Amino acid sequence: MADAFKFELVSPERLLVSEEALQVVVPGEEGYFTVLASHAPAMATLKPGVVEVKLAGGADERFVVFGGFVDVTPEACTLLAESAVNVNDIDRHDLEQRIQDAREDVDDAKDDAGLTKARTYLDQLTTLQGAILPA
């Protein structure tokens, strides 16, 4: 059996998960990456996306995160998310509202940097919507 490590997913509202995991797939700002036991120490910024967790007990869990960062050590993986929710608990209306807000941010952008940031966030949200919600 594969080695397990401590996994925690924390949002400002609550601790969503604190369990032993075998594998965690993380939506890093530079791309998705997989964390296993004895992973090299790393810190990364999170982009909006889906965290996939294979728990040591055999269950698979999926969580949507909206920003934050991840801290990885050989013994643990801790995600500190700006906002996080279990995929099974996604509120379609909330996601659609975030997309609408992002569209308004694109329209209201004052400079190229703001426009690029707003478009990137909107693209991430619409990709996320397609990945987790049926049409």
Salt bridges, closest charged atoms under 4 A:
ASP60 OD1 - LYS54 NZ 3.14
ASP94 OD2 - ARG98 NE 3.24
